[in-house]
Every structure is written in structure tokens, then in C-alpha cells.
Amino acid sequence: MTRRRLDFYDWSTITNMDLASMHTKQLLNLRDEVRYQTTHNSDSIEFSDVEKFMTKLYLELNTREHVPNKQEAKLIRQQKFSEKKNR
């Protein structure tokens, strides 16, 4: 799987309305991409901009429903299967 790289200016110009219109998984991927860029391109990024953007991003994520990780999704599938099996 190839990782899509965003320019610094791509994510720094995203508005609150843009964030609100994105799916939760897209927001999580965006969060991961910003984290990646700040660790690998730290010389060209203003950290005050990163903090402002991450604050906007986390405020939007806090309004969303929880997305289960791999282990949680596996447990949910197993529980659904056992419920159907016990009927």
C-alpha cells in the first residue's frame, strides 16, 4: 500500500467546514499524516501552525463516534457470530 503524501500547505489550509465534511477514517488518516510530516520534515514546519491544526482536528474527532481498532473489530465480529450461533 502506498502512502499518499500531503504537502504542508495541503493540510494547513483545511477549514473547520472541510473537517466536518470528512469521514472519520479520513480524519484519522489526516492526523497520522500530519504526525508523520512533523517528525520527518520538522525543519520546514511551523509548530504553532501544527498545534492550531491538530486542535481543530481533535475538536472535530471528539464529536465523532468511536472507530474500533483491529482488535476491537475482531472481538465485535466474534460476539456477533456467537450470538447468531446461539439462536
Residue pairs with C-beta under 8 A, 6 or more apart in sequence:
3 33
3 36
4 33
5 33
5 37
6 30
6 33
6 34
6 37
8 37
8 41
8 44
8 45
11 30
11 33
11 34
11 37
11 53
12 49
12 53
14 30
14 53
14 56
16 56
16 60
19 27
19 56
19 57
19 60
20 60
22 30
24 61
24 64
24 65
24 67
25 67
27 57
27 60
27 61
27 64
28 61
28 67
30 57
31 54
31 57
31 61
34 50
34 53
34 54
34 57
37 45
38 45
38 47
38 50
68 76
